[in-house]
Amino acid sequence: MKKLVTLLMVTVLAVSLSACATTKGGTTKIKCPACGYEFEAPAGG
């Protein structure tokens, strides 16, 4: 049972870290609702 819990915790940790890694460095496109101008927001915040 202890091995199963450990494996489950390691799997959850790996999935959460990979999800964070895929969102780093990406840019987000933002469209102005008033004028329709589209631009990329810098990463971070």
N, C-alpha and C positions, 0 to 999 in steps of 0.2 A: 504494500500500500504506500509506503514511504517513497519508493521508486516512482510510482505513478504520479504522486503529488509533485515530486521534484521535476519529473519530465514535463508535466503540465505547466509548472511555473517557468521553466526554461523556455518552453514553446511560446508562452504568452510574452515573455520578455523579448524574445527574438522578433516576434511579430510586431510588437510595439516599437522596437528600435528600427526595424526596417520601414515602418510607416513614417517615422520621423525623418529617416534618411531620404525618402522619396520626395518629401515636401521641401527640403532645403534647396536653396539656390533657384527655385522657380520664380517666375514673375507672374503677376496677376494682371489680367487685362481689366481695365475699368472703363466704363462708358458713362460719359456725362449725361444725366437724364435731361438736362435743359437744352444742350446744343448738339448732342450726339457724338462729340469728339471722343475717340477711343485712344487710350494711352496705357502704358505698362507701368504699374506701380513697382517701386524698388522692393526687394525682398527685405524682410526684417520688420521689427516694429515692436 
